[in-house]
Amino acid sequence: MRLKQALDLIRAAVTAAALFLAGGVVPVLGAPAMLCAPAPLLIYGLGTARSWPRIAAASAITLALVVLVAGPVQGLGFALSLGLGTILIAAMLRRQWRFEWIVVCAGAGMLTAATVALVVWAGSPAALARHLHDAIAVAMSNSAGLYEKLGISKAESAEISDQVLAVTAQMAPALGAMVAGLTVLLNLGLVARWLGKEKLGYQLFGALVTWRTPEWLIWLLLASGFGMFIPLAAVRVAAANGFVVVAAIYFCQGLAIMAYYLQMLAMPRIVRGTVYLIALLQPLLAALVCLAGVFDLWIDFRRLKPPSQAAGSIDDFF
């Protein structure tokens, strides 16, 4: 029995370390694999009476493996990002929090820890911004050959690179927040799928096709939208980042609406997956899905709200 427990511990730690290190060596697929590194640790530790000792031991071995293979810098990066995320997710799952709050709190914790560490390393927020700008510029310069293969001239490719560089550098906080939230959501999905309601102790994900954002979120969307017109550069950038994050949340609600009607039509899973993929990759469709999530506050596409006794003519019409 002890041998089996030891093998399970080593297997979880090695799998987590391999997933994390894949982000630096495997092209394209390495990044999404890296985001799933907490899942083996959580699956190994949760659902047992001794969850904290198991998670702590597996996380420590994973950290040691990362340091041994990639070095102390990568080990520190794991500890402050996915390692911290593992602990936060486990703590909130043990307290049976709703998955929305786990995504928000664990994602915010990971993003804050990583940002503070990067600012300390760079010396100041301005220096960090310069380092980030330079790193993105190097990555964009490596894509010049791709533009030439697509028949785009050097002048046009330089203009495109400059535009993408400027937008990416300004939207880095929003992109970081969305990646952190996606990381937590991916791992929650894997844990819920693997352990199930019995081992978790509660239903983590309810009927996702009926999921909706809280109504007060619309005020954040409006405030950040109007904030982009304030004649102060720093405020405009902060408002733009906030607007993108809130719009991404409404995009998720739009996907839930889409999933609701695809389920009603009994569409095969492969068709649903294709539709979701197109919605993610096609900008116009993505914008329409986001708008559907926003206007669901008033139109209630899925008829989730209880009928109001004082319903007006517009409610009767819809």
N, C-alpha and C positions, 0 to 999 in steps of 0.2 A: 504493500500500500504506500509506504513512504517513497519507494522508488518511482511509482506512478505519479505521485504528487510532485516529486522533484523533476520528472520529465515534463509534466504539464507546465511547471514554472519556467523551465528552460525554454520550452517550445513557445510559450507566450512572449517571453522577453526577446528571443531571437527573431520571432516574426515581427514584433514591433520595431526592433532595431533595423531589420532588413527593409521594412516599409519606409522608415524615416530616411535611411541612407539611399534608397532608390530615387529620391527626389533629386539627388546630385549626380547620379550616374546614368539613369535611364531616361532617354529623351521622350518627350510628350507624355507618356503614361506614368513617368516617375513622379510628377507633381501630384496628381490625384491619389496615387498610391501612398505618398508621404502623408497626406492629410488623414489617412485612415489608420495611422500608427497607434493612436490610443485604443482602438477597438479590441485588439487582442488582450491588452492589459485589463480592460474593463470586463470583457467576457470571462477571462480567467478569474477575476477577483469577485465580481458581483454574483449574487444568487447563493452565497454561502454564509455561514455564521461568522467566519473569520475573514471578511472581505477586506478590511483595512490592512492587516498584516500581509495578505496575499498581494494586494495591489502595490503596497510599499516595496515588497521584496522584488516583484516583477519589474517595477519602475526603476529600482536601483540597479538591477542587472542590465536592463535596457540602456540606462545612462552609461554604465561602465563599458558596455559593448560599443556604443557610439563613440565614446572617448578613445577607446582602444583602436578602433578602425579609422576614425576620421579626425580625431584630435580634440583637445579641450574646448576650442571655440565652438565646434559643432555640438559638443556635449552641452555647453552652456546654452546654445540655441535651442536644443531639444528641451532642456530643463525649464526654460522660461516660456516656451510656447506649448508644445504638445504634451510635455510632462506635466506642466501646471494645469493644462486643460484636462488631462486625465484625472487629476485629483479633484478639480472643481466639478467635473461631470459626475464623478462617483459620489461626492458629497451630496449633490443635489438629487441624484437618483435615489440615494438612501433615504432622503427626506421626502421622496415622492413628489417632487415639484412638477408642474406642467412643463411640457417640452419647450414652449415658447420662452418661459423664463430661464430655462437652462441654456437655451441658445443665446439669449441676450446677456445673461450674467457671465457664463463661461467664456463666451466670445469677447466680452468687454475685458474680462480679467486677463486673457491671453494677449489681447491687443495692447492693453496698458503696460503689462510687464515687458513685452517686446519693445514697445516704444521707449519706455524709460531706459532700458538697457542700451538701445541704439543711441539715444541722446547722450547718455553718459560716455559711450564709446566715441561719439563724434565730437563731444565737447560742448555743443550747444544745438538748439533746434535749427538755427540758420545753417550751421555746418552740416547737420544731418540732411537738410534739404539739398544742399549742394552735392553731397555724396550721392544722394538718391538720384538727383538730376544727371550726374555723371554716369552712374551705373545704367540708367535707362538709355542714355545717349550711346553708350558702348553697345548695348543690346540692339538698339535700332541700327547702328552702323553695320552690324553683322547681317542685317536683312537686306542690305543694298543689292547683293547679288541676286536675291529672289526677285526684287523689283525689275532688274535688268532682264531676267528670264521671262518675266511677264510682259515685256515690251515697253516698260515705262522708262523714260529718259532719266538721266542723272539729275537734271534740274527738277523734274517733276517728283522723282523719288526723294530728293532732298527736301522739297516743300512738304511732302506728305510726312516725312520723318520728323520735321520740325513741328508740324501740327500735332502729331501723335505724342511727341515728346512733351510738348507744353501741356496738353490735356492730361496725360498720364501723371506727370509730376504734380499737377494741381489736385488731381483726384486720388492721389495715393492714400490719404486717410480713409476715404470711402471704399476704395478697393480693398484695403487692409481689413476694414470692418466686415465687408461682405465675405472675404475669404475666411475670416475667423468664424463668422456665423455659419458658413457652409461647412467648415470643418466640424463644428459641434453637431450640426444636423446630420451629416454623413455618419458620424460615429454613433449617434443616438439611433439612427436607422439600423445600423449593423447590430448593435447591442439588442435592440428590441426584436429584431428578426431572429437572432441566435438564441436568446434566453427566453423570450416570450413573457407573457403576463405572469405566469406562475412563479418564475424565478425572480422577476423584478418586483413582484408584490403588488403591482397596479398596472393599469392600462396606460402606457406612455403616450401612444398615439391613438386618438379616437377616430372618428370618421373624418379623415382629412378632406374629403370632398365638401364638407360643410364648414370647414375652417374659415374664420374671418378675423380681420384685425379689429382692435378696439376702436370705437367711434372717435375717441379723442385724438387719434393719430392724424386725422385730417388736418387738425390745427397745426401740427408740426410741418406737414406738407405745405400748407399755405404760408406759414411763417418763413420757412426756408425758401420758398419760391419768391416771395416778395423781398426777402433779404438779398437776393442776387441783384437787385436793382439799387441797393444802397451804394453811394459813391465813395466807398472805402474798399480798397483792394482786399485787405485781410478779411473783412466781413463778407465780401462777395464770395471769396474762395471757401470760407467756412460754411456759408449758406448753400453753396453749390454742392459741397460734400454731403451736407445733411439732406439736401433734396434728393440726391442720388440714392442714399441709403433708404430713405422712406419710400421712394419710388420702387426700389427693389422689393420691399416688404409688400407693397400693393401688387407688384408683379406676381408674387407668390399667391396672393388672394385671387388674382386673375387666373392663375393656373388651377387653383382649386375649383373655380367656377367652370373652367373648361373640362376638368376631370369629372365634375358632377354630371354634365350633359353627355360626355362620352360614356360614362357608366350607364346613364339612362338609355342610351342607344345600344348598349351591350356591345361596344366595339372591342375587338380582340386586343390583347395587351400589346402586340407588336405595332398595331395601328396607333394606339395611345402613345406608345413610346416615340414613334415617328413624329406625331403631332407635337409632343412636348419638345423634342429636339429641334424641330423647325421653329417653334416659338422662341427657343433660346438663341437660335442663330440668325433668324431673319429680323432685322431691326424694326421694320414696319409692323410686323405681326407682334413683336415684343411690346411695342408701344401701345398697340390696341389691347393686348392682354392687360397691361398695366392700367390703362384707362378703364377697362371693365372692372378691375379691382377697386379703383377709386369710386366710380359711379355706383358700385354695388351698395354703397352706403345709403343711397336714395332710392335706387330702382329695385334692390333686393332681387337679383336675378333668380336666386334659388328658393325664394319664398321662405326664408328662415325666420323672419320676424313674426311674432304673433300678431294677428289682425287687430288694428286699433279701433276702438269704439268711435273715435272721432275722425275716422278716415275721410279724407277729402276726395274731390273728384279726380285728382291726379292719381291717387292710390287705386281708386276704382278703375281708372283707365288701364293701369298697369296690371 
